Amino acid sequence: MTVDVLIAGAGPNGLMLACELSLGGVRPIVLERLPDNTKENRANGLVGQVVRALDRRGLYERLSGGAEPPRPSPAFVFGALPLELSRLDDNPMYGLAVPQRRVEQVLEERARELGVEILRGHELTGLAQDEDGVTVEIAGPEGPYTLRTRFLVGADGGHSRVRKLCGIGFPGVTRDGSVSIGAHVTVPAELVDAATGGLNVPGYGLIPPFMHHRTDHGLFVYAPFPTGTLVNTTEWNRDGGGDRPPTLDELRESVRRVLGADLPFGPPEGAGPHLLRRLSGGNTRLAERFRDRRVLLAGDAAHVHSAIGGPGLNLGLQDVINLGWKLAAEIRGWAPPGLLDTYETERRPAAERVVMHTQAQSALIAPGPEVTALRVLFTELLRDERTIKHIADMMSGADIRYDLGGDHPLAGRPAPDLTLETETGPVRLAELTRAARPLLLNLTPDAAPAAALDGALEGWRDRVDLVTGKADRDAPAVLLVRPDCYVAWASDSPRLGEKERDALRAALTAAFGAPSGTSSGAGG
Ligand SMILES: Cc1cc2nc3c(=O)[nH]c(=O)nc-3n(C[C@H](O)[C@H](O)[C@H](O)COP(=O)(O)OP(=O)(O)OC[C@H]3O[C@@H](n4cnc5c(N)ncnc54)[C@H](O)[C@@H]3O)c2cc1C
């Protein structure tokens, strides 16, 4: 038996990819070396456009536990400098404080609903590729065995075995010298500022919640998450601690050095699981290439960087949303030539940008008077709304524009959040995209364009759905939206003349392959 896609790694990115492939009509198998999903929690939240992307798959509600659509965050930090996002008319920074463990639970639940097989306790140990597929060696609970797959995706984390077995280099830097200690703790209620939720540290002053706070001696974070109150410090040029487990006393001493004051905290209360960890140094690395013939890399297997500002899942989950429909199209036979290679051409620049801004932020939080001077300058620059917007667009990933041709300003950009008034009532675009099918949106109020667009779709109706509705805000007359919710083509003209019709059909061919019924068309 040949599997269509094997995914190595049931971390958030492997699981999300499995969901995306299933929506695209392909049944993947996920291999996970760990027997259960009780590994240490890493991320405390999702930051950026990924929150909208999850909404567009119906996953935001499951993660937030509410029915409300996502709203942008009023404030965030860049390199421990406050970003006043509430000043922006068009704020792209969305956030969702949910632990990574919960993200993985929800994604696993969704993958299983979609029929994905997840094999826990099965470790990929070897691979060999030929023209038709990949033979994968696996160490399972009952011993070693092999599986044959048409494509293999390494979503197996920063130390990716898949990447190493393919001989793909992972150049970058290892930054030594920083030591972070983080723990769930209990802080005395009288130290919590009722107005701001910040922490009044005796002898130091008020520290806002959820913000990196830099002093000349290090970094301090106080984050009262619903799952536990986190206190974290980062210091430079200290002993990394080796394999010695960290202690709360070490954290107390570190707080004293960073703030120059004592924070009287106690051990965490409640059932847990509770965090107590030490991280030394850090890597910033980008895979030389994301693809080696029938093997692709996604998430941390393709890029690692500082966790500052929480960019990891914003990048990784959007990688796999980009990859999923393209790989499904390749397997189902309707992908246009080169579509799968656009995974790397589109996502590498996004990864490079994260590498750049996390390194810039790491520089801005480092100790020393030169850094303090740089921060004064940055603080002045951040009074300008345009700078806030620039940084917010960069951190959230809203400045991404894929090169999809076409001269409309929306081409290659994420589809705008719209609500459509349709024959059956109002519907958010984020609800229409949950099946991950390409959409042709007719946003003109009258029926004539609908007939013309329907005609233009001849040969693609098996792959592309036409939806007619009146948009609740300024929007183009016609939008062609890819399954990853990026705009493949747009037109402001409600009349589909010959030129526009040709341009639309060219965009349909470029994104979704030749029309069925033609010699190169897939026919579904
Ligand atoms: C301390 C810390 C805090 C962070 N905070 C944030 C944050 O707040 N927000 C954010 O967005 N990101 C954060 N990140 C980054 C985020 O945790 C990662 O980007 C994310 O875990 C990457 O997911 P992944 O699926 O690519 O890899 P992983 O989560 O590493 O999952 C890889 C999976 O592959 C499995 N595996 C490995 N090798 C094999 C094999 N040979 N065969 C089978 N299975 C294998 C592993 O067991 C693992 O389950 C943080 C990271 C750290 C370290």
The ligand as an SDF file (V2000), in Angstrom:
LIG
                    3D

 53 58  0  0  0  0  0  0  0  0999 V2000
    9.9920   28.2730   25.3660 C   0  0  0  0  0  0  0  0  0  0  0  0
    9.2450   28.4490   24.0920 C   0  0  0  0  0  0  0  0  0  0  0  0
    8.1660   29.3130   24.0660 C   0  0  0  0  0  0  0  0  0  0  0  0
    7.4600   29.5010   22.8900 C   0  0  0  0  0  0  0  0  0  0  0  0
    6.4110   30.3650   22.8930 N   0  0  0  0  0  0  0  0  0  0  0  0
    5.7120   30.5430   21.7710 C   0  0  0  0  0  0  0  0  0  0  0  0
    4.5600   31.3940   21.7600 C   0  0  0  0  0  0  0  0  0  0  0  0
    4.1620   31.9740   22.7840 O   0  0  0  0  0  0  0  0  0  0  0  0
    3.8760   31.5170   20.6020 N   0  0  0  0  0  0  0  0  0  0  0  0
    4.2540   30.8470   19.4620 C   0  0  0  0  0  0  0  0  0  0  0  0
    3.5930   30.9900   18.4410 O   0  0  0  0  0  0  0  0  0  0  0  0
    5.3160   30.0320   19.4490 N   0  0  0  0  0  0  0  0  0  0  0  0
    6.0480   29.8430   20.5590 C   0  0  0  0  0  0  0  0  0  0  0  0
    7.1080   28.9980   20.5550 N   0  0  0  0  0  0  0  0  0  0  0  0
    7.4360   28.2780   19.3090 C   0  0  0  0  0  0  0  0  0  0  0  0
    6.5650   27.0260   19.1150 C   0  0  0  0  0  0  0  0  0  0  0  0
    6.5300   26.2800   20.3170 O   0  0  0  0  0  0  0  0  0  0  0  0
    7.1170   26.1870   17.9690 C   0  0  0  0  0  0  0  0  0  0  0  0
    7.2330   27.0280   16.8310 O   0  0  0  0  0  0  0  0  0  0  0  0
    6.2280   24.9880   17.6590 C   0  0  0  0  0  0  0  0  0  0  0  0
    6.2690   24.0100   18.6890 O   0  0  0  0  0  0  0  0  0  0  0  0
    6.6670   24.3150   16.3670 C   0  0  0  0  0  0  0  0  0  0  0  0
    5.7670   23.2860   16.0570 O   0  0  0  0  0  0  0  0  0  0  0  0
    6.1980   22.0800   15.1190 P   0  0  0  0  0  0  0  0  0  0  0  0
    4.9580   21.2720   14.9490 O   0  0  0  0  0  0  0  0  0  0  0  0
    6.8880   22.5940   13.9110 O   0  0  0  0  0  0  0  0  0  0  0  0
    7.3190   21.2920   15.9450 O   0  0  0  0  0  0  0  0  0  0  0  0
    7.2380   20.6260   17.3860 P   0  0  0  0  0  0  0  0  0  0  0  0
    6.2440   21.2860   18.2500 O   0  0  0  0  0  0  0  0  0  0  0  0
    8.6430   20.5460   17.8590 O   0  0  0  0  0  0  0  0  0  0  0  0
    6.6890   19.1650   17.0880 O   0  0  0  0  0  0  0  0  0  0  0  0
    7.4760   18.2160   16.4130 C   0  0  0  0  0  0  0  0  0  0  0  0
    6.9380   16.8400   16.7500 C   0  0  0  0  0  0  0  0  0  0  0  0
    7.6550   15.8790   15.9970 O   0  0  0  0  0  0  0  0  0  0  0  0
    7.9310   14.7620   16.8070 C   0  0  0  0  0  0  0  0  0  0  0  0
    9.0830   14.0780   16.2230 N   0  0  0  0  0  0  0  0  0  0  0  0
   10.3740   14.4980   16.2110 C   0  0  0  0  0  0  0  0  0  0  0  0
   11.1480   13.6280   15.5420 N   0  0  0  0  0  0  0  0  0  0  0  0
   10.3250   12.6370   15.1140 C   0  0  0  0  0  0  0  0  0  0  0  0
   10.5440   11.4550   14.3510 C   0  0  0  0  0  0  0  0  0  0  0  0
   11.7640   11.1200   13.9220 N   0  0  0  0  0  0  0  0  0  0  0  0
    9.4890   10.6440   14.0860 N   0  0  0  0  0  0  0  0  0  0  0  0
    8.2430   10.9830   14.5340 C   0  0  0  0  0  0  0  0  0  0  0  0
    7.9780   12.0910   15.2620 N   0  0  0  0  0  0  0  0  0  0  0  0
    9.0170   12.9140   15.5350 C   0  0  0  0  0  0  0  0  0  0  0  0
    8.1810   15.3710   18.1720 C   0  0  0  0  0  0  0  0  0  0  0  0
    8.0150   14.4170   19.2060 O   0  0  0  0  0  0  0  0  0  0  0  0
    7.1430   16.4700   18.2200 C   0  0  0  0  0  0  0  0  0  0  0  0
    5.9200   16.0430   18.7590 O   0  0  0  0  0  0  0  0  0  0  0  0
    7.8440   28.7950   21.7170 C   0  0  0  0  0  0  0  0  0  0  0  0
    8.9170   27.9130   21.7440 C   0  0  0  0  0  0  0  0  0  0  0  0
    9.6180   27.7350   22.9110 C   0  0  0  0  0  0  0  0  0  0  0  0
   10.7750   26.7760   22.9300 C   0  0  0  0  0  0  0  0  0  0  0  0
  1  2  1  0
  2  3  1  0
  2 52  2  0
  3  4  2  0
  4  5  1  0
  4 50  1  0
  5  6  2  0
  6  7  1  0
  6 13  1  0
  7  8  2  0
  7  9  1  0
  9 10  1  0
 10 11  2  0
 10 12  1  0
 12 13  2  0
 13 14  1  0
 14 15  1  0
 14 50  1  0
 15 16  1  0
 16 17  1  0
 16 18  1  0
 18 19  1  0
 18 20  1  0
 20 21  1  0
 20 22  1  0
 22 23  1  0
 23 24  1  0
 24 25  2  0
 24 26  1  0
 24 27  1  0
 27 28  1  0
 28 29  2  0
 28 30  1  0
 28 31  1  0
 31 32  1  0
 32 33  1  0
 33 34  1  0
 33 48  1  0
 34 35  1  0
 35 36  1  0
 35 46  1  0
 36 37  1  0
 36 45  1  0
 37 38  2  0
 38 39  1  0
 39 40  1  0
 39 45  2  0
 40 41  1  0
 40 42  2  0
 42 43  1  0
 43 44  2  0
 44 45  1  0
 46 47  1  0
 46 48  1  0
 48 49  1  0
 50 51  2  0
 51 52  1  0
 52 53  1  0
M  END
$$$$
